[in-house]
Amino acid sequence: MNNAIITGFEPFDNSSRNPSWLAVNALPNQIGSFNLTRVQLPVSFNSAFARLEMTIAACQPDLVICTGLAGERSGISIERVAINVADARIPDNDGHQPVDRIIDYSAPNAYFTCLPSRAIIERISQAGLPATISDSAGTYVCNQVMFQLLHLIANQHPLMMGGFIHVPATPEMLTAEAGTPGMPLSDITRALQIAIETCSDHIESGSWKGTKRRIIEYSPEWPQAFAKISSRLQTSLGELALRIDHIGSTSVPGLAAKDVIDIQISVNALDNRLFTAMTAMGYSRSEIAVCDHIPPGMSSNPLDWQKWFFRAPAGQRATNTHIRIVGRANQRYPLLFRDFLRAHPDYAKTYGELKKRLAANIANSSMYPDVKDPAVDLIYYAAEKWASATGWQQNSPG
């Protein structure tokens, strides 16, 4: 059996109950492949994570899910991101009320959850319970605990899965004027059990690889996978897609890469017709990844680096789908970069070795692009010189 820590918070803000802890305390001792350790955390900026960290050190869990109350919400919320800010609307239970305070100056601005959020949402919804993905864990103790947990995972426990789930108030906690009906405690408990079962299945199936980037040797399956997905995209998008290209490391023969197909769709505009067509296929758009890294010395016009980023539909192999406007700097960049590496195997081999070493030595995968991007820019500058010397142009899609 694996070990899991599930936490809830004590009551706060003059309330006598907190459904996050009541639901956690009602969970069975074993769920899926996990033995559960339940922990009630204080609503305290100073001591909440200290208690969790002490429990992690004692239990060495494979999974940590923290839960908290979001009283204004009507269903279960799987938090997508925690930010490096503590800004309290009300004092915590110690009377402490930080304002615009950085949680950890050594940490990045944000961390994304390690939980299989979409799979959890789908299973909870299939059980007839309301659930969504949330893009804001707030700036109170909940967000701080989530941020510190993910920072710990990134730097010390890269194989540990973790994240945060907000639960709504129960009906008896709400007044007649409340804008939400609340959620019965038994339903909250059932939803948390489903979330844990989903995480168990994710780990047992081998789908969970940890927070470190995993770079593997080139696979001839990658262009075949792209061709199949590209064909489906072109059929559905029709004239909206001016060209669909295989980009990124999986598009370069012999180059080591993570097992995720990068796809670029070039369009005339990022508009509602395009969004509707993509979501109709099951793709989900990121509200965070809306622009590309700007290389030093290139256009500083934000429009030149604007994009839409879509995650793959459920059940499809892992892809990153970037939609960029044709003719802009960020639409040209990946095509030239790809073609240059295809024409220069030595550059590709060296770049692949760099990626392997970064992946092996950077525990925090969210910092991987920050370290890699300057090296990519160096190669791109060489690619621009090559393009000028050879008269390179964007050829047929592929």
C-alpha positions as CSV (number, residue, x, y, z in Angstrom):
1,M,0.0,0.0,0.0
2,N,1.0,3.6,-0.6
3,N,0.7,6.4,1.9
4,A,-1.5,9.5,1.4
5,I,-1.9,12.6,3.6
6,I,-5.2,14.4,3.4
7,T,-5.6,17.7,5.3
8,G,-8.5,20.0,6.2
9,F,-8.6,23.2,8.2
10,E,-9.9,24.1,11.6
11,P,-12.8,26.5,11.8
12,F,-12.1,30.2,11.3
13,D,-13.8,33.6,10.8
14,N,-16.2,33.1,13.7
15,S,-17.5,29.9,12.4
16,S,-17.9,26.8,14.5
17,R,-17.3,24.3,11.8
18,N,-15.1,23.8,8.7
19,P,-16.5,21.3,6.2
20,S,-13.0,20.7,4.8
21,W,-11.9,19.0,8.0
22,L,-15.3,17.4,8.6
23,A,-15.2,15.7,5.2
24,V,-11.6,14.6,5.5
25,N,-12.3,13.2,9.0
26,A,-15.2,11.1,7.5
27,L,-13.1,9.4,4.8
28,P,-12.3,5.7,5.2
29,N,-8.8,4.6,6.4
30,Q,-8.0,3.1,3.0
31,I,-8.9,4.4,-0.5
32,G,-7.6,2.8,-3.6
33,S,-4.0,1.9,-3.0
34,F,-3.6,4.4,-0.2
35,N,-3.5,4.2,3.6
36,L,-4.8,7.6,4.7
37,T,-3.3,9.9,7.3
38,R,-5.7,12.8,8.2
39,V,-4.3,16.0,9.5
40,Q,-6.2,19.1,10.7
41,L,-4.2,22.2,9.9
42,P,-4.5,25.5,11.9
43,V,-5.7,28.5,10.0
44,S,-2.3,30.2,10.6
45,F,0.1,31.7,8.1
46,N,2.9,30.8,10.5
47,S,2.2,27.3,11.5
48,A,-0.1,25.6,9.0
49,F,2.6,24.4,6.6
50,A,5.0,23.6,9.5
51,R,2.5,21.0,10.7
52,L,2.0,19.6,7.2
53,E,5.8,19.4,6.6
54,M,6.3,17.6,9.9
55,T,3.7,15.0,8.9
56,I,5.3,14.6,5.4
57,A,8.7,13.9,7.0
58,A,7.1,11.3,9.3
59,C,4.9,9.5,6.7
60,Q,6.9,9.9,3.5
61,P,3.6,9.9,1.4
62,D,3.1,9.3,-2.3
63,L,0.2,11.7,-2.3
64,V,-0.7,14.9,-0.4
65,I,-4.1,16.6,-0.9
66,C,-4.9,19.7,1.1
67,T,-8.4,20.9,1.3
68,G,-10.0,24.2,2.5
69,L,-13.3,26.1,2.5
70,A,-14.4,28.4,-0.3
71,G,-17.8,29.3,1.1
72,E,-19.0,31.3,-1.9
73,R,-18.5,28.4,-4.3
74,S,-21.2,25.9,-5.2
75,G,-19.1,22.8,-5.9
76,I,-15.7,21.2,-5.6
77,S,-12.8,23.2,-7.0
78,I,-9.6,21.6,-8.0
79,E,-7.0,24.4,-7.7
80,R,-4.8,24.7,-10.8
81,V,-2.2,27.2,-9.5
82,A,-0.8,28.6,-6.3
83,I,0.9,32.1,-6.4
84,N,3.8,33.4,-4.3
85,V,1.8,36.0,-2.5
86,A,0.1,36.2,0.9
87,D,-2.5,38.9,1.1
88,A,-5.2,38.3,3.8
89,R,-8.7,39.9,3.6
90,I,-9.2,38.9,7.3
91,P,-6.7,38.0,10.1
92,D,-5.9,34.3,10.5
93,N,-6.6,32.5,13.8
94,D,-3.4,33.9,15.3
95,G,-4.5,37.5,14.5
96,H,-1.9,37.7,11.7
97,Q,-2.9,39.6,8.5
98,P,-0.1,39.8,5.9
99,V,-0.6,42.3,3.1
100,D,1.1,41.9,-0.3
101,R,3.8,39.7,1.2
102,I,6.0,37.4,-0.8
103,I,5.8,33.8,0.6
104,D,9.3,32.7,-0.4
105,Y,11.8,34.9,-2.2
106,S,13.8,31.9,-3.3
107,A,10.7,30.4,-5.1
108,P,9.2,31.2,-8.5
109,N,6.1,33.3,-8.9
110,A,3.7,30.3,-9.1
111,Y,3.4,26.6,-9.1
112,F,0.9,24.4,-11.0
113,T,-0.9,21.5,-9.3
114,C,0.5,18.0,-9.6
115,L,-3.0,16.4,-9.4
116,P,-4.7,14.9,-12.5
117,S,-7.2,17.7,-12.4
118,R,-9.3,17.0,-15.5
119,A,-9.6,13.3,-14.7
120,I,-10.7,14.1,-11.1
121,I,-13.3,16.6,-12.5
122,E,-14.7,14.1,-15.0
123,R,-15.1,11.4,-12.4
124,I,-16.7,13.6,-9.8
125,S,-19.1,14.9,-12.5
126,Q,-19.9,11.4,-13.6
127,A,-21.0,10.8,-10.0
128,G,-23.5,13.6,-10.3
129,L,-21.6,16.1,-8.1
130,P,-20.6,19.6,-9.1
131,A,-16.9,20.1,-9.8
132,T,-14.7,22.6,-11.7
133,I,-11.1,23.6,-12.1
134,S,-10.3,26.9,-10.4
135,D,-7.6,29.2,-11.6
136,S,-7.4,31.0,-8.2
137,A,-6.7,29.6,-4.8
138,G,-6.9,33.0,-3.4
139,T,-4.2,34.7,-1.3
140,Y,-5.1,33.4,2.2
141,V,-3.7,30.5,4.1
142,C,-5.1,27.9,1.6
143,N,-3.0,29.4,-1.2
144,Q,0.1,29.6,1.0
145,V,-0.1,26.0,2.1
146,M,-0.6,24.9,-1.5
147,F,2.3,27.0,-2.7
148,Q,4.7,25.8,0.0
149,L,3.6,22.2,-0.6
150,L,4.3,22.4,-4.3
151,H,7.7,24.2,-3.6
152,L,8.6,21.3,-1.3
153,I,7.6,18.7,-4.0
154,A,9.6,20.5,-6.7
155,N,12.8,20.8,-4.7
156,Q,12.8,17.7,-2.4
157,H,10.1,15.2,-3.3
158,P,9.7,15.2,-7.2
159,L,8.0,11.8,-7.2
160,M,5.3,12.9,-4.7
161,M,1.9,14.0,-6.1
162,G,0.2,16.9,-4.4
163,G,-2.3,19.7,-4.8
164,F,-5.2,21.5,-3.2
165,I,-9.0,21.1,-3.4
166,H,-11.5,23.8,-2.2
167,V,-14.9,22.6,-0.9
168,P,-18.1,24.7,-0.6
169,A,-20.0,25.4,2.5
170,T,-22.7,23.0,3.7
171,P,-26.3,24.1,3.5
172,E,-26.7,24.6,7.2
173,M,-23.8,27.1,7.2
174,L,-25.6,29.4,4.7
175,T,-28.2,32.1,5.2
176,A,-31.3,32.4,3.0
177,E,-29.6,35.3,1.2
178,A,-26.6,33.2,0.1
179,G,-26.1,33.0,-3.6
180,T,-25.3,29.3,-3.5
181,P,-27.2,26.3,-2.0
182,G,-24.1,24.8,-0.6
183,M,-23.2,21.1,-0.7
184,P,-24.1,18.3,1.8
185,L,-21.2,17.1,3.8
186,S,-21.8,13.5,2.6
187,D,-21.4,14.7,-1.0
188,I,-18.2,16.6,-0.2
189,T,-16.8,13.5,1.4
190,R,-17.7,11.4,-1.6
191,A,-16.1,13.9,-4.0
192,L,-12.9,13.8,-2.0
193,Q,-12.9,10.0,-2.0
194,I,-13.3,10.0,-5.8
195,A,-10.4,12.5,-6.1
196,I,-8.2,10.2,-4.1
197,E,-9.3,7.1,-6.0
198,T,-8.4,9.0,-9.3
199,C,-5.0,9.8,-8.0
200,S,-4.5,6.2,-6.9
201,D,-5.4,5.0,-10.4
202,H,-3.1,7.6,-12.0
203,I,-0.1,6.5,-9.9
204,E,-0.8,2.7,-10.2
205,S,-1.2,3.0,-14.0
206,G,2.3,4.6,-14.3
207,S,0.8,7.8,-15.7
208,W,2.4,9.9,-12.9
209,K,6.0,10.5,-13.8
210,G,6.8,13.1,-11.1
211,T,7.6,16.8,-11.4
212,K,10.9,16.4,-13.1
213,R,11.0,16.7,-16.8
214,R,11.6,13.3,-18.4
215,I,13.6,13.5,-21.6
216,I,13.7,10.3,-23.7
217,E,15.5,9.4,-26.9
218,Y,13.9,10.2,-30.3
219,S,11.0,8.0,-31.3
220,P,9.9,7.4,-34.9
221,E,6.3,7.3,-33.5
222,W,6.3,11.0,-33.0
223,P,5.9,12.2,-36.6
224,Q,3.3,9.4,-37.1
225,A,1.3,10.6,-34.1
226,F,1.5,14.2,-35.4
227,A,0.2,13.2,-38.8
228,K,-2.9,11.6,-37.3
229,I,-3.7,14.4,-35.0
230,S,-2.9,17.0,-37.7
231,S,-5.3,15.3,-40.0
232,R,-8.1,15.5,-37.5
233,L,-7.4,19.1,-36.7
234,Q,-7.4,20.1,-40.4
235,T,-10.7,18.3,-41.0
236,S,-12.4,20.1,-38.1
237,L,-10.8,23.5,-38.6
238,G,-11.0,23.7,-42.4
239,E,-10.1,27.1,-43.7
240,L,-9.4,28.5,-40.2
241,A,-6.1,26.6,-40.2
242,L,-3.8,28.1,-42.8
243,R,-1.2,25.5,-42.0
244,I,-0.5,22.9,-39.2
245,D,3.1,22.1,-38.4
246,H,4.9,19.7,-36.2
247,I,7.3,21.8,-34.1
248,G,9.4,21.4,-31.0
249,S,11.9,18.7,-30.3
250,T,9.8,15.8,-31.3
251,S,9.8,17.2,-34.9
252,V,13.6,16.9,-35.3
253,P,14.8,13.4,-36.2
254,G,17.3,12.1,-33.6
255,L,16.6,14.8,-31.0
256,A,15.9,13.7,-27.5
257,A,12.6,15.2,-26.1
258,K,9.8,14.8,-23.6
259,D,7.1,12.5,-25.0
260,V,4.7,15.4,-25.8
261,I,3.9,16.4,-29.4
262,D,4.1,20.2,-30.1
263,I,1.8,21.4,-32.8
264,Q,1.5,24.9,-34.3
265,I,-1.6,26.0,-36.0
266,S,-1.1,29.2,-38.1
267,V,-4.3,31.3,-38.4
268,N,-5.4,34.7,-39.6
269,A,-7.0,35.7,-36.3
270,L,-7.5,34.4,-32.7
271,D,-11.3,34.8,-32.7
272,N,-14.5,33.2,-31.5
273,R,-14.9,30.9,-34.5
274,L,-11.5,29.4,-33.8
275,F,-12.2,29.0,-30.1
276,T,-15.5,27.3,-30.7
277,A,-14.0,24.9,-33.2
278,M,-11.2,23.9,-30.9
279,T,-13.4,23.4,-27.8
280,A,-15.9,21.4,-29.9
281,M,-13.1,18.9,-30.5
282,G,-12.5,18.7,-26.7
283,Y,-9.4,20.9,-26.5
284,S,-9.2,23.2,-23.5
285,R,-7.5,26.6,-23.7
286,S,-5.1,27.8,-21.1
287,E,-5.9,31.2,-19.6
288,I,-2.3,31.6,-18.4
289,A,-0.1,30.7,-21.5
290,V,-1.2,33.6,-23.7
291,C,2.2,34.8,-25.0
292,D,5.7,33.5,-25.8
293,H,9.1,34.2,-24.4
294,I,10.6,37.3,-26.1
295,P,14.2,36.7,-27.2
296,P,16.6,39.7,-26.5
297,G,17.0,42.0,-29.5
298,M,13.7,40.9,-31.1
299,S,10.4,42.8,-31.5
300,S,9.1,44.0,-28.1
301,N,5.6,44.4,-29.5
302,P,3.4,42.2,-27.4
303,L,1.2,41.3,-30.4
304,D,4.2,39.7,-32.1
305,W,4.3,37.1,-29.2
306,Q,0.6,36.6,-28.6
307,K,-0.8,33.1,-28.9
308,W,-3.4,30.6,-27.7
309,F,-2.4,27.4,-26.1
310,F,-4.6,24.4,-25.9
311,R,-4.4,21.1,-24.0
312,A,-5.3,17.8,-25.6
313,P,-8.8,16.3,-25.4
314,A,-9.3,13.6,-22.8
315,G,-8.1,10.3,-24.1
316,Q,-5.7,11.7,-26.8
317,R,-2.0,11.3,-26.5
318,A,-0.2,14.2,-24.8
319,T,0.1,17.3,-27.1
320,N,0.8,21.0,-26.7
321,T,-1.1,22.9,-29.4
322,H,0.1,26.5,-30.0
323,I,-2.1,28.7,-32.2
324,R,-0.3,31.7,-33.6
325,I,-1.1,34.4,-36.2
326,V,0.6,33.9,-39.5
327,G,3.5,36.3,-40.3
328,R,4.2,37.3,-36.7
329,A,7.5,36.7,-35.1
330,N,6.4,33.9,-32.8
331,Q,4.8,32.0,-35.7
332,R,8.1,32.1,-37.7
333,Y,10.4,31.3,-34.7
334,P,9.5,27.6,-34.2
335,L,9.5,26.8,-37.9
336,L,13.0,28.3,-38.5
337,F,14.3,26.7,-35.3
338,R,13.0,23.3,-36.4
339,D,14.4,23.5,-39.9
340,F,17.8,24.7,-38.7
341,L,18.1,21.7,-36.3
342,R,16.9,19.3,-39.0
343,A,19.7,20.7,-41.2
344,H,22.4,20.7,-38.5
345,P,22.4,17.3,-36.6
346,D,25.4,18.4,-34.5
347,Y,23.4,21.4,-33.1
348,A,20.5,19.0,-32.5
349,K,22.6,16.5,-30.6
350,T,24.2,19.2,-28.4
351,Y,20.8,20.7,-27.7
352,G,19.4,17.3,-26.8
353,E,22.3,16.7,-24.4
354,L,21.6,20.1,-22.7
355,K,18.0,19.1,-22.2
356,K,18.9,15.8,-20.7
357,R,21.3,17.4,-18.2
358,L,18.8,20.1,-17.3
359,A,16.1,17.6,-16.7
360,A,18.4,15.5,-14.5
361,N,19.5,18.4,-12.4
362,I,16.5,20.7,-12.0
363,A,14.0,19.3,-9.5
364,N,11.6,22.1,-10.1
365,S,10.2,21.4,-13.6
366,S,8.6,24.9,-13.8
367,M,12.1,26.4,-13.9
368,Y,13.2,24.2,-16.8
369,P,11.9,26.6,-19.5
370,D,13.5,29.6,-17.7
371,V,16.9,27.9,-17.9
372,K,16.5,26.4,-21.4
373,D,15.1,29.5,-23.2
374,P,18.4,31.5,-23.3
375,A,20.1,28.4,-24.9
376,V,17.3,28.1,-27.4
377,D,17.8,31.8,-28.3
378,L,21.5,31.3,-28.9
379,I,20.6,28.5,-31.4
380,Y,17.9,30.7,-33.0
381,Y,20.4,33.5,-33.6
382,A,22.6,31.1,-35.5
383,A,19.4,29.9,-37.3
384,E,18.7,33.5,-38.4
385,K,22.2,33.8,-40.0
386,W,21.7,30.5,-41.7
387,A,18.3,31.7,-43.0
388,S,19.8,34.8,-44.5
389,A,22.6,32.9,-46.1
390,T,20.4,30.2,-47.6
391,G,17.3,32.2,-48.4
392,W,15.2,30.0,-46.1
393,Q,11.4,30.3,-46.3
394,Q,8.5,28.6,-44.7
395,N,7.8,25.6,-46.9
396,S,4.9,23.2,-47.0
397,P,3.4,22.4,-43.6
398,G,4.6,19.3,-41.8
